[in-house]
Amino acid sequence: MTAKGSVTRSVRIEKDADERLRNLADQSDTSVNTLVNRALRKFVEWDAFGEKFGFVTMPGIILIRLMDHLTEEQARELGTWAGRNLLKEYITFWFKDVTPETLLEGFPRLFAKYARAFQYEEHAEDDYRVIILKHGGGPKWSTFYQEATVTAFRELVNKEVRVEKLENQVVLRLRLAPDKRIK
């Protein structure tokens, strides 16, 4: 989802919102225009769909604490369920079709950008795409992300992914070429 130029549009903004925008722009050493564009992009890429999909906002520490109450096996089962069911529904809802590219765009890119579930980094390494999901949730969250990702790629788009799981990070290596499998 990349910008394709820009258009000029006039909108009316409530005075208190404008004042807050100006203050935020000053504090972050940016323009009101940049903040408004960032907010609108988040709305059209995330909030408008998330609301329809049933996303809720809560402090991350609550999710970390909830995961702490699961066993390692329960975290694995939850990840498998999410990869098989939730990600399929979510990607279909957002993009209408589940492909390797829409799967990567929806999860993990949009989750990193808007849900802030983890930091996302991607680079090429030989014939592989290497994706790093860096989070602060501990080993059970790593297990969850590992299982969700492996299950989604294997079952939804018939692609194998190699995973290196660390305490607060998951490293994924995959090929998206049509008939090549990771060995």
N, C-alpha and C positions, 0 to 999 in steps of 0.2 A: 504494500500500500504506500506508494510514493506520490509525492506532489507532482502535478502536471501543470506547472505555471501557477498563476494566481489571478484572482479577480478582485475588483473593488466592490465592496458592499457596505452600505450604510445601515447601521443598526442603532436602536435606542437602548441605552444602558441606564439602569437606575443609578442615581447619584452615589449612594453608599457603595455600590459595587464598583463604580468607576474610581472612587476614592481608594478603595482597597486595592484595586488593580494598579493604580499609580504607585501606591506605597510598596506593593510587592515588586513592581518593576524597579523602583529605586533601590530596594534592598538587595535584589539579585543582579543589579547592574545590567538590566536588559530593557527592552521596550514593552509598552503595553501591547502593541501589535503582536509581538512574539508570544507573550503570555496568552493572549486571546486565541491565537492560532493553535498553540499547544493544547489549550482547553477544548477547543472545537474538535481537534483531531482525536483527542482522547474520547470525546463524546461519540463521534461517528465510528471510531474503530472499536470502542470497548463498552462504554456506558449504555448506549442505546440497545445493544444486543444483550449485555450482561443483565440488565434489568428484566428483559423478556425471558432470559434463560434462568433467572432465579438467583443470581449472584448476590451475596450479602457482604457488607464491609464490616470487619471486626479487627481488633488489634491482633497482630501476628503472634504475640505471646500466647494468646488463647489457643491458637492452632498448634503451636509447639507443645503446650501443656497437654492438649488432647492427645496428640501423637505419643507423648511420653507414657500415656496410660495403656497404649497398645503393646502387645508382644511383637517381637521381630516378625513372627509368622503372620500376625494380624496386619502389620504394616505392609507386608508382601502381598497378602490377599487383597487388601484395599487398593494397592497400586495396580494389581492385575485387573481388578474390577474397573478401576478408573480408566485404564488403557483400553479395555475391551468395550466398555459401555459409555462412560461419561465423555471421553475424548471423541468417540464416534459421533455422539449426539451434538456435542459442542462444535466440532469442525463442520459437520453437515449443516447445522443451524447458521453458522457464520458464513461459510464459503459455498454451501450447497453441494459440494463434492469432496470426498476424502481422497487426496492424492499425497504423495510424499511432500510436495511443496506446500500444500495447504496445511498438512499436519505440522510441518516445521514452522509455518507462519503463525498458526493459531497456538500451538504449543510446541516449543517454549517461548517464541519471540514475544507474542502479545502478553503472555503471563509474566514474563520478565519486565516488560515495559510498563504495564498498567497494574497488574495485580501485585507486582513487586514480590513475587513468591521466591525469586532467586535472581541473581545476576546472570546474564546471558553473554557468552562470547562464542564466536564461530571463526574458524580459519581452515585453510586447506593444508593437508599433510599427505604428500604423495597423491594417491588416488582417492583419498578419504576426505570427507567433511568431518571436522572435529568440532564438537559442540561441548562447551563447558557450562554446567549449571552450578553456580556457586551460591550456597544458601547458609544460613546459620541455625538450622533446625536440628542438627545432630544426625546420628547414624540411621535412625528410623525413617527420617525424611529422605535420606539418601536411598534407602531401600525402597520407599514408596516411589520416588522419581525413577529409579532404575526399572522397577517392574512396570510402571505405567508406560514408560517409553518403549521398553522392549516389547511388551504386549501390543501396544498400538502399532508399532512399525511391523511386527511380525503378522498380526492378525488383520489389520485394517488395510495395509498396503503391500503385504507380502515382501517385506524387506527385513533383512537381518541387521542387527546393530550390535556392536561390541561395546561393552560398558566397563568402565573402571569406577568402582564405587569407593569413595573416601568418606570420612566422618561428616564433612560439610560441603561435599562437592561430588558431582557425578560427571564423568567425562564420557561422551558418546562418540563413537567412530562409525561412520556409515558411508556406503557408496550408494549413489542414486542412479547409477547407470543401469539400464533395463535388465540385462541378464548377468550381472556380476554379483556374486555373494561374498560377504566377508568370511574369510577362513580363520 
